[in-house]
Amino acid sequence: MIEKRYIIRGIWISYLQMFVGIIFSFLLTPIKIRYLGQYVYGLWVTLGSAVGYLGLFNFGMSTATIKYTAEYHARNEQEILNKTISSILVVFILIGIFIILICAGLTPFLPHIFNLTGDLVSVGKIVFLIMGLNLVLGLLGNIFGNIIYGYQRVDIRNTYSIIQGIANALLVITLLRLGFGIIGLAIASLLSILIVSVLYLLFIHHSNYGIIIHPRLVDFKIFKEIVPYSIRSFVLGLTTQICFKTDNIVIGALLLVSLVTPYSVAYHLCFTVTTLIMKIPYAIFPTFTKLYTLKDINSLRSLFLKTVKISVAIFVPFAVFIAIFGHSFINLWVGEENYVGTSVLLVLIFINFLHAFAGPAGAILQGIGKNKEIMYSNVVMAVLNLMLSIIMAQKIGLIGVALGTLIAHLCTASWLGPLMVYKYTGLRVKKFFLSGVLPPFLAGIPTGVITWIFIKDLFPNNNLFYLGFKGAMVIIIFAVIYLTICTTKEERQMYFGLLLRIDRKQAGIQNLAFQEDTNNNNSIRK
């Protein structure tokens, strides 16, 4: 029962973290653009995308830390867990040194790659080096954060992430006002990473997990089990990076760096919804691992199907709002000159729809260690995305970059992930779509029609308060339709329980993760 409480609390705080991040992003993005200008802000985004690739040198061991912490904890194998963590930490230190050396080696070539001139030559080099250091410190800090994650204390991990976000926001505003420019953004990130890393360490030190990290515990033999999984996670991370981070580089290199800013703004707005969607599956990632380790396939299958349905239900009202009011929102947020265009915005929304039902599949496959097939699929997706984006960007501009990403998704991961979940859990594809995907999607159709006819022109769209009010109305309309005709009584009890935070037994919250029958619950507690 304690673990269930942690799961629910973790989901709540995950969403709190996300909303805090949205607020800071909403406030800081126009501030950054105003202080830096469109070109320099585009450079900041582009350099960040480039440095992000170096994070792949963790070779998937960051995800492996979560999985094996949860797995060894479920098996009560504390000695192996301590050896695993100590060994991973040593490897990450070596990787960090390697990343710093790569950054130093690439720095002289930055002006030629991104056509930097004048003061931006030296500034770009400094920022790139600081970003590299940020990446290294972030990777090391994430080891400790992922240990906490593996113990299902997502609530603690995300609480500290909220503190990191607040610290970063305050530092960004302060350093920009002091005239540090783009270098100030990099320094703010560095200091906030240090803060959250210290918090992780203090929590582990004062916990009763029995975690011991020491050089004498390093045993590279443990990598015999970890490496296959971590390499697959590495490939998945690489392909994800290509699919979602390369767009900015393609635009900056083949089109104009200044075009990165409007594309990045639209991308950021749309993929905030993806972040919203994925909070639940990744909050219960360790539970996927534990249920599979305990061979409780019935509960695992039930948990996955409910997760998919909730994910799609979260996506739909936000997609309706962005599709109808996205142009007005972006104009008020960062200005008309930073609006990427309706066609690109709609393509990005459709990509989000694919994430809504394929994302939870990827999370469960990672959690149970069955990610080989999805890895192969993502490799094909990444190659297709890169090739199509490059070709189509030169022919039709920004819309070509977005379409390249969409087509690559449609050809691969959008259908293979759910198919693999069927293979390992016995969930039928027909049930997956009819029970998990279709009900919330159908509820979105009348929601969109009502919004277009009655709400779109109800108030002027030139005021953020009015837009926020309309957004709330879209969510309420969808919720009423969805809860009335697309959910069972059990599901409504679960949703109201999550919303009102009332007693779990009365609200049926336990159904979120565990309710199949009494025997299943007993096996989980063991």
C-alpha positions in Angstrom: 0.0 0.0 0.0 2.9 2.3 0.7 4.2 1.8 -2.8 0.8 2.6 -4.3 0.8 5.9 -2.3 4.2 6.7 -3.8 2.9 6.0 -7.3 -0.1 8.3 -6.9 2.0 11.0 -5.2 4.7 10.6 -7.9 2.1 11.1 -10.7 0.7 14.3 -9.0 4.2 15.8 -8.5 5.2 14.8 -12.0 2.4 17.0 -13.3 3.2 19.7 -10.8 6.8 19.6 -12.1 5.5 19.8 -15.7 3.2 22.7 -15.0 5.9 24.6 -13.2 8.1 24.0 -16.2 5.4 25.2 -18.6 5.0 28.4 -16.6 8.7 29.1 -16.5 9.0 28.3 -20.2 6.0 30.5 -21.0 7.6 33.4 -19.1 11.2 32.9 -20.0 11.0 32.2 -23.7 9.9 35.7 -24.7 12.4 37.2 -22.2 15.2 35.2 -23.7 14.2 36.2 -27.2 14.0 39.8 -26.2 17.4 39.9 -24.5 19.2 37.7 -27.0 17.4 38.5 -30.3 16.0 36.0 -32.7 19.4 35.0 -34.2 21.2 34.5 -31.0 18.3 32.6 -29.4 18.3 30.3 -32.5 22.0 29.8 -31.9 21.3 28.8 -28.3 18.7 26.2 -29.4 21.0 24.9 -32.1 24.0 24.5 -29.9 21.8 22.8 -27.3 20.7 20.3 -29.9 24.2 19.6 -31.0 25.5 19.1 -27.4 22.5 16.9 -26.7 24.0 14.2 -29.0 27.0 13.9 -26.7 24.7 12.8 -23.9 24.2 9.6 -25.8 27.7 8.5 -24.7 26.1 7.3 -21.5 25.3 4.3 -23.7 21.9 3.8 -22.1 23.2 3.2 -18.6 21.1 6.0 -17.2 17.9 4.1 -18.1 19.6 0.9 -17.0 20.1 2.4 -13.6 16.4 2.8 -13.1 15.5 -0.6 -14.4 18.1 -2.6 -12.4 17.6 -0.5 -9.2 13.9 -1.5 -9.4 14.7 -5.1 -10.3 17.3 -5.8 -7.7 15.2 -4.0 -5.1 12.3 -6.3 -5.9 14.6 -9.3 -5.6 16.1 -7.9 -2.4 19.6 -8.2 -3.9 21.3 -5.3 -2.1 24.9 -6.4 -2.7 24.5 -6.7 -6.4 22.7 -3.3 -6.5 25.6 -1.6 -4.7 28.1 -3.1 -7.1 26.0 -2.1 -10.0 25.7 1.5 -8.9 29.4 1.9 -8.0 30.5 0.4 -11.3 28.1 2.6 -13.4 29.4 5.7 -11.5 33.0 4.9 -12.4 32.1 4.4 -16.0 30.2 7.7 -16.1 33.2 9.6 -14.7 35.3 8.2 -17.6 32.5 9.0 -20.1 32.4 12.6 -18.7 36.1 13.1 -19.3 35.7 11.8 -22.8 32.8 14.2 -23.5 34.8 17.2 -22.3 37.6 16.3 -24.6 35.2 16.0 -27.6 33.7 19.4 -26.8 37.2 20.9 -26.7 38.0 19.3 -30.0 34.9 20.4 -31.7 35.0 24.0 -30.5 37.4 25.4 -33.2 35.0 24.2 -36.0 31.8 25.8 -34.6 32.2 29.1 -36.5 32.4 27.2 -39.8 29.5 24.8 -39.1 27.0 27.5 -38.0 28.4 30.5 -39.9 29.3 32.5 -36.8 30.9 35.9 -37.2 32.1 38.8 -35.0 31.7 38.4 -31.3 29.6 35.3 -31.7 32.7 33.4 -32.6 34.2 33.5 -29.1 30.8 33.6 -27.4 29.6 30.5 -29.2 32.8 28.6 -28.3 32.5 29.5 -24.6 28.8 28.5 -24.5 29.5 25.2 -26.2 32.2 24.3 -23.6 29.9 25.3 -20.7 27.1 23.2 -22.2 29.4 20.3 -22.4 30.3 20.6 -18.7 26.6 20.9 -18.0 25.9 17.7 -19.8 28.6 15.9 -17.9 27.4 17.1 -14.5 23.8 16.3 -15.5 24.7 12.7 -16.4 26.5 12.2 -13.1 23.7 13.8 -11.1 21.1 11.7 -13.0 22.7 8.5 -11.6 21.6 9.5 -8.1 18.3 10.8 -9.4 17.6 7.5 -11.1 18.4 5.5 -8.0 15.7 7.4 -6.3 13.5 6.8 -9.4 14.1 3.1 -9.3 12.8 2.9 -5.7 9.6 4.4 -7.1 10.2 7.7 -5.3 9.3 9.7 -8.4 7.7 12.2 -6.0 11.1 13.0 -4.5 13.0 13.1 -7.8 10.5 15.5 -9.3 10.2 17.7 -6.3 13.9 18.3 -6.6 13.5 18.9 -10.3 11.0 21.6 -9.4 13.6 23.2 -7.2 16.1 23.0 -10.0 13.6 24.7 -12.4 12.9 27.5 -10.0 16.7 28.0 -9.4 17.4 28.0 -13.1 14.6 30.5 -13.8 15.8 32.9 -11.2 19.4 32.6 -12.4 18.4 33.1 -16.0 16.5 36.3 -15.3 19.3 37.7 -13.0 22.1 36.9 -15.4 20.3 38.3 -18.5 19.5 41.5 -16.6 23.2 41.8 -15.6 24.1 41.5 -19.3 25.7 38.1 -19.5 23.6 37.2 -22.5 23.8 33.7 -23.9 26.7 32.8 -21.6 24.4 33.6 -18.7 21.9 31.0 -19.9 24.7 28.4 -19.8 25.9 29.4 -16.4 22.4 29.4 -15.0 22.0 25.8 -16.2 25.3 24.8 -14.7 24.5 26.1 -11.2 20.9 24.7 -11.2 22.3 21.2 -12.1 24.8 21.4 -9.2 21.9 22.3 -6.8 19.7 19.3 -7.8 22.7 16.9 -7.7 23.5 17.9 -4.2 19.8 17.3 -3.2 19.9 13.9 -4.7 23.0 12.9 -2.8 21.6 14.2 0.5 18.4 12.3 0.1 20.2 9.0 -0.7 22.6 9.6 2.2 19.7 10.0 4.7 17.5 7.3 3.3 17.2 3.7 4.5 17.9 2.2 1.1 21.3 0.8 2.2 23.0 2.2 -0.9 26.8 2.1 -0.6 29.0 3.6 -3.3 32.6 2.8 -3.0 35.5 2.1 -5.5 36.1 -1.3 -3.9 32.6 -2.4 -4.9 33.4 -1.8 -8.6 32.9 -5.0 -10.5 32.9 -4.8 -14.3 31.5 -8.4 -14.5 28.1 -7.0 -13.7 28.1 -5.3 -17.1 27.6 -8.7 -18.7 24.0 -8.5 -17.8 23.6 -4.7 -18.0 25.4 -4.0 -21.3 22.9 -5.6 -23.8 20.0 -3.7 -22.2 21.9 -0.4 -21.9 23.2 -0.6 -25.5 19.7 -1.0 -26.7 18.7 2.0 -24.6 21.6 3.9 -26.1 20.4 3.2 -29.6 16.9 4.2 -28.7 18.3 7.4 -27.2 20.3 8.1 -30.3 17.4 7.5 -32.7 15.2 9.7 -30.5 17.8 12.4 -30.6 17.9 12.2 -34.4 14.1 12.3 -34.7 13.4 15.1 -32.3 16.6 17.2 -32.1 18.1 17.0 -35.5 15.3 19.2 -37.0 16.9 22.3 -35.5 20.3 21.4 -36.9 18.9 20.7 -40.3 17.1 24.0 -40.4 20.1 25.9 -39.1 22.5 24.3 -41.6 20.3 24.0 -44.7 17.9 26.9 -44.3 18.6 29.8 -41.9 19.5 29.9 -38.2 16.9 32.5 -37.7 14.2 30.0 -38.8 15.2 27.7 -35.9 13.4 30.1 -33.5 9.8 29.9 -34.9 10.1 26.2 -35.5 11.5 25.7 -32.0 8.7 27.7 -30.5 6.0 25.6 -32.3 7.8 22.4 -31.5 8.2 23.4 -27.9 4.5 24.2 -27.6 3.3 21.0 -29.2 5.8 18.7 -27.5 4.9 20.1 -24.1 1.8 18.0 -24.7 4.0 14.9 -25.2 5.7 15.7 -21.9 2.2 15.9 -20.3 1.3 12.5 -21.9 4.4 10.7 -20.8 4.3 11.8 -17.2 2.1 8.8 -16.1 3.9 6.0 -18.0 7.3 7.2 -16.8 6.1 7.8 -13.3 5.2 4.1 -13.1 8.2 2.9 -15.1 9.7 1.0 -12.1 6.3 -0.6 -11.5 6.3 -2.1 -15.0 9.7 -3.5 -14.1 8.6 -4.9 -10.8 5.4 -6.5 -12.1 7.3 -8.2 -14.9 10.0 -9.4 -12.5 7.3 -10.9 -10.3 5.6 -12.4 -13.4 2.3 -10.6 -12.6 1.4 -10.3 -16.3 -2.4 -9.7 -15.7 -1.7 -6.6 -13.6 1.0 -5.5 -16.1 -1.5 -5.8 -19.0 -4.2 -4.0 -17.1 -1.9 -1.2 -16.0 -0.6 -0.7 -19.6 -4.1 -0.5 -21.1 -5.3 2.1 -18.6 -2.1 4.1 -19.1 -2.7 4.3 -22.8 -6.3 5.4 -22.4 -5.3 8.1 -19.9 -2.5 9.2 -22.2 -4.7 9.7 -25.2 -7.4 11.3 -23.1 -4.8 13.9 -21.9 -3.7 14.6 -25.4 -7.0 15.2 -27.1 -8.2 18.5 -25.4 -4.8 20.1 -25.7 -4.6 19.1 -29.3 -8.0 20.7 -30.0 -6.9 23.9 -28.3 -3.5 24.2 -30.1 -5.1 23.4 -33.5 -7.8 26.1 -33.1 -6.0 28.7 -30.9 -2.3 27.9 -31.5 -1.7 30.8 -33.9 -3.2 33.4 -31.5 -1.4 31.9 -28.5 2.0 32.1 -30.2 1.4 35.6 -31.5 0.6 36.8 -27.9 3.4 34.7 -26.4 6.5 35.5 -28.6 5.1 37.6 -31.5 3.8 37.1 -35.0 7.3 37.0 -36.5 7.9 33.8 -34.5 4.8 31.9 -35.8 6.0 29.0 -37.9 2.7 28.6 -39.9 -0.5 26.6 -39.5 0.6 23.7 -41.7 3.8 23.0 -39.7 1.8 23.3 -36.4 -0.8 20.7 -37.5 1.9 18.3 -38.6 3.5 18.6 -35.2 0.1 18.0 -33.5 -0.4 14.8 -35.5 3.1 13.6 -34.4 1.9 14.1 -30.8 -1.1 11.9 -31.4 1.2 9.1 -32.4 3.2 9.6 -29.2 0.0 9.5 -27.2 -0.6 5.8 -27.9 2.9 4.6 -28.9 4.8 6.3 -26.0 3.4 4.2 -23.2 4.3 1.1 -25.3 7.9 2.3 -25.4 7.9 2.9 -21.7 6.6 -0.6 -20.8 9.0 -2.3 -23.2 11.9 -0.4 -21.6 10.7 -1.3 -18.2 10.5 -5.0 -18.8 13.8 -5.1 -20.8 12.1 -6.1 -24.1 13.3 -3.3 -26.2 15.2 -5.1 -29.0 12.5 -4.9 -31.7 11.6 -1.3 -30.9 15.3 -0.5 -31.1 15.5 -1.8 -34.7 12.3 0.1 -35.5 13.7 3.3 -34.2 16.9 2.9 -36.1 14.9 2.7 -39.3 12.8 5.7 -38.2 15.8 7.8 -37.4 17.4 7.1 -40.8 14.2 7.8 -42.6 13.6 11.0 -40.6 17.1 12.4 -41.3 17.0 11.6 -45.0 13.5 12.8 -45.6 14.0 16.0 -43.5 17.2 16.9 -45.5 15.6 16.2 -48.9 12.3 17.9 -48.1 13.8 20.9 -46.3 15.6 21.9 -49.5 12.5 21.4 -51.6 9.6 22.8 -49.5 11.3 24.4 -46.5 10.2 24.1 -42.8 7.1 22.0 -43.6 9.4 19.5 -45.2 11.3 19.1 -42.0 8.1 18.4 -40.0 6.7 16.0 -42.7 10.0 14.1 -42.7 9.6 13.4 -39.0 5.9 12.5 -39.4 6.4 10.1 -42.3 9.2 8.3 -40.4 6.9 7.8 -37.4 4.1 6.4 -39.5 6.4 3.9 -41.1 7.8 2.5 -37.9 7.4 3.0 -34.2 3.8 4.2 -34.2 2.6 0.6 -34.8 5.4 -1.7 -33.8 5.6 -0.7 -30.1 2.0 -1.6 -29.4 2.4 -4.8 -31.4 5.4 -5.8 -29.2 3.4 -5.2 -26.1 0.9 -7.6 -27.3 3.6 -10.2 -27.8 4.9 -9.9 -24.2 1.7 -9.3 -22.3 -1.0 -11.0 -24.4 -2.9 -7.8 -24.9 -4.8 -8.1 -28.2 -4.2 -5.3 -30.8 -8.0 -5.0 -31.3 -8.6 -4.4 -27.6 -5.7 -2.0 -27.5 -7.3 0.3 -30.1 -10.9 -0.2 -29.2 -10.5 0.1 -25.5 -7.4 2.3 -25.1 -7.1 4.6 -28.1 -10.6 5.0 -29.8 -12.8 6.2 -26.8 -10.9 9.4 -26.0 -10.2 10.1 -29.7 -13.9 9.9 -30.5 -14.7 12.2 -27.5 -12.4 14.7 -29.2 -14.5 15.0 -32.3 -17.6 16.6 -30.8 -15.2 18.6 -28.5 -13.5 20.1 -31.6 -16.9 20.8 -33.3 -18.3 22.5 -30.3 -15.2 24.6 -29.8 -15.1 25.7 -33.4 -18.7 26.7 -33.6 -19.4 28.1 -30.1 -16.2 29.0 -28.4 -13.7 30.1 -31.1 -15.2 33.6 -31.5 -16.9 33.8 -28.1 -14.3 36.3 -26.9 -11.4 38.1 -28.7 -8.3 36.0 -29.3 -6.0 38.9 -28.6 -5.8 38.4 -24.8 -4.1 35.6 -22.9 -6.8 35.6 -20.2 -9.5 35.0 -22.8 -7.4 32.3 -24.4 -6.8 30.6 -21.0 -10.5 30.8 -20.3 -11.3 29.2 -23.7 -8.7 26.5 -23.0 -10.4 25.7 -19.7 -13.7 25.4 -21.5 -12.2 23.0 -24.1 -11.0 20.8 -21.2 -14.3 20.9 -19.4 -16.3 20.0 -22.6 -14.0 17.1 -23.4 -14.0 15.8 -19.8 -17.9 15.8 -19.7 -18.2 14.0 -23.0 -15.4 11.6 -22.2 -16.5 10.7 -18.7 -20.1 10.4 -19.7 -19.9 8.1 -22.7 -16.3 6.8 -23.0 -15.5 5.4 -19.5 -16.7 2.7 -17.2 -17.9 3.2 -13.7 -14.7 1.8 -12.4 -12.6 4.2 -14.5 -14.7 7.2 -13.4 -14.1 6.2 -9.8 -10.4 6.0 -10.5 -10.3 9.4 -12.3 -12.3 11.2 -9.6 -10.1 9.6 -7.0 -7.0 11.0 -8.7 -8.6 14.4 -9.0 -10.0 14.7 -5.5 -7.3 12.7 -3.8 -9.8 10.9 -1.6 -9.3 7.6 0.1 -7.9 5.0 -2.3 -10.2 2.2 -1.4 -13.3 4.3 -2.0 -12.0 5.9 -5.1 -10.6 2.7 -6.6 -7.2 4.3 -7.2 -5.6 0.9 -6.6 -7.0 0.0 -10.0 -4.5 2.2 -11.6 -1.8 -0.3 -11.1 -2.9 -3.4 -9.4 -6.5 -4.5 -9.4 -6.9 -7.7 -11.1 -7.8 -9.9 -8.1 -6.8 -10.4 -4.5 -4.2 -13.0 -5.3 -2.5 -10.6 -7.7 -2.3 -8.0 -5.1 -0.9 -10.4 -2.6 1.8 -11.4 -5.0 2.8 -7.8 -5.6 3.1 -7.1 -1.9 5.5 -10.1 -1.6 
